[in-house]
Amino acid sequence: MSVFNGTHYQPPFFLLSGIPGMEDAHIWISIPLSIMYVIAILGNSVIIHIIRKNSSLYEPQYIFLSMLAATDTGMSASTLPTVLNVFLLDYREIEFHGCLAQMFFIHTFSSVESAILLTMAFDHFVAIRSPLPYTVVLTHSRITQLGLAAVARGVALMAPLPILLKRLPFCKSITLSHSFYFHPDVMKLACGPIRVNIIYGLALVLCSFGVDSVFIVLSYALILKTLLGIATKEGRLKALNTCVSHILTVLIFYVPLIALALIHRIGRYRSPLPHVTMSNIFLFLTPVLNPLVYSVKTKQIRNVLCRLFALKV
C-alpha cells in the first residue's frame, strides 16, 4: 500500500506519523500537546488583546510584540488540525493538496516570525542608541510597512515550494516522518529529480533565516557597543534588561531551527527520532514559550495581566 508504481504519480493522500516507537502512548501524548496548544493560542491572543486595548502600549516595541504573537498564533493554528488528528484520533491521512497548503503556511509563518524578530532587534537598537527621537524613527506607518514587508517576503519566498513539489512524481513510500507537512520530509519521498528543490530550499534558508540571523547578531553587536559607551553601570544594566526578553525569544526560535536544519542534512540515515523531536520543539514550544517569556520579563505586560486577574478575582 505504501509503494506506487508508475513514474508520474501524485498520491491522493500522505500518511502522517507521530513519535516513532511510542504509537501506543499517542493518546496520552495528546494531552500535553492539547494543553500546549491552549497555552499558545490563548497566551498569544491575550497579549494581542492587552496591547490593542491599552493605549499606553501603543509603542513600537509592543506593536512588534503583537505582530510576533499573531504570527505564533498562526503557526499553532497551522499545525493543530493534523497533529491532534494523529495523536488524539489516530487519523493519519492528509490529502495531497491539503499537505501543500499546510506546508505553505508553516514555512511562511516561520519566515515572517524570523523577519519580525529582526525588526524587534532593530527596534531595541534604535531605542538604546537614540531614545529621544525613537518614536520619530519608528512611526506607526513605518511599523506597518515593516510588518507588511515581513509578510510579503514570507509569501513570495514560500509560494514556489508547493509548485516545485507538485511537479514531482511520487512513487515511493507515502509515509511522512512528522505529524505535519514539512518540505524536506516530503521532498525525499519523490522519485523524480529534486535538485531544483534542494537548491531552492537552501536558497530560502540563506535568504530568510540566514540573512535575518546575521543582521540580528549585527544589531546586538551595535547594541553592545552602545552599552559600553553608557557611563554608569546601572544605566548599562537597565538598557540591557530591555533586551533580555528578545534575546530569549531569538534563542527559542533559532536554536531548534538550526539543529533541525543540521539534523536533516547530516543525520538523514539515522533514527527519525531526532528529526521528529527537534521539529516538534521548533513548532510547538516557540508559540508556547514566547508569551510566557514576555509576560514574565516585560513589566508593562505583567502589570496589565495582574490588574486583569485582580479584577476577575
N, C-alpha and C positions, 0 to 999 in steps of 0.2 A: 504493500500500500504506500510505502514511503518513497518508492523509486518510480520515475516516469520514463517511459520510452518515447523516443522522438527527439528531434534536435531543436524544435521551435515550439516549446510548450510553456504556457503560463498556467500554473496550478490555480484552481478556483479558490483555494484557501491554503494557509500555512497552519502548522501546529505549534503552539507556544509551549514553553517549558517553564517549570517552576525552579526549585532548587534541587540539583541532581543528588540522588540518594536519600532525599527527605520527602519523597512523594506522599508517604503515609502521614506525615505531620503537616501537610499543607493546610488543613482546616484549622490547626492550631496557630500556624504562622499567619493565617489571615487575620487573626485577632489583633496582634500588634501592628500589622500593616494597616488595618482599618483605623486604629487609633492614630497612627501617624498621618493618615490622610485627613482625618478630622482636625488634628492639630495644625497641619499645614494649611488647609483651606480656611479654617476658622481663624487661625492666628494671623494669617496674611490679610484676610478680609477685615479683621478688627483694626489692624494697622492702617489700612486704606481708609476705613470709616473714621478713625480718630483724626487722621491728617485732613480729611475732607471736611469734617465738622468743626475743627478748631482753627480759626483764622490766624491765631498766633503761630501756627505751624506752617504757614504759607511761605516758607523759606526754601531756598534751593535744596539744601540737604534733605529736608523732609519730603519735598516733591519727588526727588530722585528715589528716596526710600519707598514712597508709594508706588513708583514705577517698578522697583525691584519686587515689591510684594505682589503686584499684579502679574508680573512675569512668573513668579514662583507658583501663584495660583493656577496660571495657565499650564505650567509644567505638570503639576499634580493632576489637573483635570485631563491632561493628555494621556497619562498612563493608567489612571484609575479604572476605566472600564475593563481593560484586558487583564490587568493584574488581579483584581478581585474576582473576575471570572475564573481565572486559573486556580487561585488559592482557595477561594470560598466555594465556588460552584463546580470546580473541576471541569470547566468548559474551556477547551484549548484551541478550538478552531477560530481563525480570524480570516475573513475574506481578503483576497489579494489587494483590491483597491482600498479596502479599509486599512490594510497594512501600510500602503503607500501614504495614505492621509495621516495616520498616526506618526509615521517616521518623519514626515514633513514638519508636523507641529512640535515634536520632541526636539528635533535639531534646530528648528527656528527659535523656539523659546530659549534653548541653550545659548545660541548665538546672541540673542537680544540681551540675555542676562549678563553675558560677558561684556557687551558694549556698555550696559548700564553701570557695571562695576568700574569700567574705565572712566565714565563720566563722573562717577562719585569720587574717584581718585583725583580727578581734575578739580572737582568742587572743593575737596579738602585742601588741595594745593593753593587755590585762589583764596580760600578763607584764611589760611595761615600766612600766606605771602602778602596779601593785600586786603586785610579785614575791613578797612573803611570803604573802599569802592566795590566791595564784594557783590552787593545786590545790583550794582550798576553793570558789572561784567556779566553776571548770570541773571539776566532779566527773565520774566516768565515766558516771553516769546522765544528767547534763546533756549530755555529749558525744554519747551515744547518742540523746537526744531531738533534738539539733540535726541529727544525721545523718539520722534518720528524717523530720524536718521537711523537709529538703532533698529527699529522695526523694519524699515525699508532694506537695510543691509542684510538682516536676517532672512527676509523673504527672498531677496534677489539671489543670495548665495545658496539657499537651500532648495529653491524651486527646481533646479535641474536634477536634483537627486532622484526623485521618483521617475522622472523622464528617462534618465540613464538606466535605471533598474528595469523599467517596463520594457525596454528594447531587448533585454537579455532572455535567453531561453533557460528554463529551469527543468532539468531532467534528473536531478539528484534527490537527496532527501528533502522533505518539506518541513522537517522539524527544526525549529529555531532554538537558540540557546537561552533565550530570555522570555519573560512573561510580557514583553512589549516588543515593538518593531524597532530594531537598531540597524542602521545602514551596513556596517561591516559584517554583521551577523547574517544578513540576507544575501549580501554580495557573494559570500563564499559558497552559497548553495547553487549559484548559477553555473551552468556547464558551457557557457559561451565565453568569449574574450572579455575580461574585466579590467584590462589595462587602463582604459579611459576612466573607469570608475575609481580605480586606485589612485591615479594621478589627480583626479578632481577632488577626491576625498582628502588627499594630502594637502592640496592647494587650499581647501576650505579650512583645514586646521591651522595652516600658516597664516592665511589672510584674515581670519577672525580671531580665534583664541590665541594664536601666536603673536599677532600684532598687538592685540589688547593687553596681553600679559607683559610684553616688553614696555609698553607705554605706562602701564600701572607701576612697574618697577622704576621706570624713569621718573614718574611723578613722585614716588616716595623718596627717591634719591634727592630730588629737589626740595621736598618737604624736610628731609633730614638736614640738608644744607641750610635751609631757612631756620630750623630749630636751633642749630649750633650758633646762629647769629643772635639769638634771643639772650638778653643779658642775664636774667635771673633763672635759677633752677626751677622755681615754682612756675614761671611762665612757660618754660620748655615742657614741663610735665603736664600742664594744663592743655597746651596745644597738642601734645602727643596723645593725650587721653581722648581727644575728639576723634582720633583716627583708629582707636582700638577696635570698635565695632566693625568698621570697614575692613580692617586687616584680617579679623577673624572670618568675616564673610568671604573674602577673597581666598583664604586658605581652605575654607569649607568647600568652595566651588572648584578651585583649580587642582588641589592635591588629588582627589579622586579622579578628576578628568585626565590628568597627566598619567596617573597609574593605570587607568583603563586603556588609554591610547598605547602605552608601552606593553601592557599585557596582550592586547590584540595583535601586536606586531611581533613580539619576541616569544610569546607563550602559546602560539596557536596549536601546537601539537601536544600540549599538556592537558591536565584536567580542566574541564569547563568551569569548575567551581570558582576559581579566581575571577574569571570574566564576569560571572553572574554576581558575585559578591561586590566587586567594585562598581559595576553598573547600577546595582541596587542602592549602594551608598550614595552614588552621584545623583541619582534621580529621586530618591526618597528622602535622604537626610537633609539635603540642601534646603528644600522648601520648609522642612520642619524646624531646622536649627536657626535659619535666618530671622524669623520673627521673635524667637526666644532670645537670641543674642541682642537684637535691637531693643527688645522690651526691658532687658536687664541692664544694658550698658548705656542706653540713652535716657537721660534724666527726664526730659520733657515728655517722652512717650510713657515712661514709667509713672510719672505723676498723674497723667491723664487716666491711665489704667487704674491707679489706686483710687482716684476720685470716682470712677465708674463703678468699681467693686464696692466702694464705701456706700454709694447711693443704693446699690442693689441690696446690700446687707441691711 
